[in-house]
């Protein structure tokens, strides 16, 4: 089981705990790629953040739709806590 710490308005890979292989796969995703995460029981679509101005990849994901954004926003009241995280590799 994976988990992520609620710390920001993005899901940062460095704040995730789980299998190293999964974390490496998420890190290697190109900017703009979408992935489905189940965060604290709610499935949502998240988009890999754009690369920085210097070309380095940004190791995080932002909510890609209003429903996902609303759920993550609700969890902000629990900043500093860990919540469950599942990753869907495909549809």
C-alpha positions as a Markdown table, in Angstrom:
| # | Residue | x | y | z |
|---|---|---|---|---|
| 1 | Unk | 0.0 | 0.0 | 0.0 |
| 2 | Unk | 1.2 | 3.5 | -0.9 |
| 3 | Unk | 0.6 | 6.7 | 1.0 |
| 4 | Unk | 1.3 | 10.4 | 0.5 |
| 5 | Unk | 1.7 | 13.2 | 3.0 |
| 6 | Unk | -0.8 | 16.1 | 2.6 |
| 7 | Unk | 1.6 | 19.1 | 2.4 |
| 8 | Unk | 0.7 | 21.2 | -0.6 |
| 9 | Unk | -1.7 | 21.7 | -3.5 |
| 10 | Unk | 0.2 | 19.2 | -5.5 |
| 11 | Unk | 1.2 | 15.6 | -5.0 |
| 12 | Unk | 5.0 | 15.5 | -4.7 |
| 13 | Unk | 6.7 | 12.3 | -5.4 |
| 14 | Unk | 9.2 | 13.0 | -2.6 |
| 15 | Unk | 6.2 | 13.0 | -0.2 |
| 16 | Unk | 5.1 | 9.5 | -1.3 |
| 17 | Unk | 5.9 | 6.2 | 0.3 |
| 18 | Unk | 5.6 | 3.0 | -1.6 |
| 19 | Unk | 7.5 | 0.6 | -3.9 |
| 20 | Unk | 10.6 | 2.1 | -5.3 |
| 21 | Unk | 9.8 | 0.8 | -8.7 |
| 22 | Unk | 6.4 | 2.7 | -8.7 |
| 23 | Unk | 8.1 | 5.9 | -7.5 |
| 24 | Unk | 10.7 | 5.6 | -10.3 |
| 25 | Unk | 7.9 | 5.0 | -12.9 |
| 26 | Unk | 6.1 | 8.1 | -11.7 |
| 27 | Unk | 9.3 | 10.2 | -11.7 |
| 28 | Unk | 10.1 | 9.0 | -15.3 |
| 29 | Unk | 6.7 | 10.1 | -16.7 |
| 30 | Unk | 7.0 | 13.0 | -19.1 |
| 31 | Unk | 5.4 | 16.3 | -18.3 |
| 32 | Unk | 1.7 | 16.5 | -19.1 |
| 33 | Unk | 1.1 | 12.8 | -18.7 |
| 34 | Unk | -2.1 | 11.9 | -16.8 |
| 35 | Unk | -2.5 | 9.2 | -14.3 |
| 36 | Unk | -5.3 | 8.0 | -12.1 |
| 37 | Unk | -4.7 | 8.0 | -8.4 |
| 38 | Unk | -7.0 | 6.8 | -5.6 |
| 39 | Unk | -6.3 | 9.3 | -2.8 |
| 40 | Unk | -8.0 | 8.5 | 0.5 |
| 41 | Unk | -10.7 | 6.4 | -1.3 |
| 42 | Unk | -11.5 | 9.0 | -4.1 |
| 43 | Unk | -10.4 | 8.2 | -7.7 |
| 44 | Unk | -9.2 | 11.2 | -9.7 |
| 45 | Unk | -7.1 | 12.2 | -12.7 |
| 46 | Unk | -3.8 | 13.9 | -12.0 |
| 47 | Unk | -1.4 | 15.5 | -14.5 |
| 48 | Unk | 2.4 | 15.4 | -14.2 |
| 49 | Unk | 3.6 | 19.0 | -13.8 |
| 50 | Unk | 5.4 | 20.9 | -16.5 |
| 51 | Unk | 9.2 | 20.9 | -16.6 |
| 52 | Unk | 11.0 | 23.8 | -15.1 |
| 53 | Unk | 12.3 | 26.8 | -17.1 |
| 54 | Unk | 15.7 | 25.2 | -17.0 |
| 55 | Unk | 14.3 | 22.0 | -18.5 |
| 56 | Unk | 14.5 | 19.8 | -15.4 |
| 57 | Unk | 11.4 | 17.7 | -14.7 |
| 58 | Unk | 9.1 | 18.8 | -11.9 |
| 59 | Unk | 8.5 | 15.7 | -9.6 |
| 60 | Unk | 4.9 | 16.3 | -8.9 |
| 61 | Unk | 1.3 | 16.0 | -10.0 |
| 62 | Unk | -1.6 | 18.5 | -10.0 |
| 63 | Unk | -5.4 | 17.6 | -10.0 |
| 64 | Unk | -6.6 | 17.5 | -13.6 |
| 65 | Unk | -10.3 | 18.1 | -13.1 |
| 66 | Unk | -12.6 | 20.0 | -10.7 |
| 67 | Unk | -13.7 | 16.9 | -8.8 |
| 68 | Unk | -10.2 | 15.8 | -8.1 |
| 69 | Unk | -9.2 | 19.3 | -7.2 |
| 70 | Unk | -12.1 | 19.6 | -4.7 |
| 71 | Unk | -11.3 | 16.4 | -3.0 |
| 72 | Unk | -7.6 | 17.3 | -2.6 |
| 73 | Unk | -8.6 | 20.7 | -1.4 |
| 74 | Unk | -10.8 | 19.2 | 1.3 |
| 75 | Unk | -7.8 | 17.1 | 2.5 |
| 76 | Unk | -5.8 | 20.3 | 3.0 |
| 77 | Unk | -7.4 | 20.6 | 6.4 |
| 78 | Unk | -5.4 | 17.6 | 7.3 |
| 79 | Unk | -2.0 | 18.9 | 6.3 |
| 80 | Unk | 0.9 | 17.0 | 7.8 |
| 81 | Unk | -1.0 | 13.7 | 7.9 |
| 82 | Unk | -0.5 | 10.7 | 5.6 |
| 83 | Unk | -3.4 | 9.4 | 3.4 |
| 84 | Unk | -3.7 | 6.3 | 1.4 |
| 85 | Unk | -2.6 | 6.4 | -2.3 |
| 86 | Unk | -3.2 | 3.8 | -5.0 |
| 87 | Unk | -1.9 | 4.2 | -8.6 |
| 88 | Unk | -3.7 | 3.0 | -11.7 |
| 89 | Unk | -1.3 | 2.0 | -14.4 |
| 90 | Unk | -4.0 | 1.8 | -17.1 |
| 91 | Unk | -7.7 | 2.3 | -17.7 |
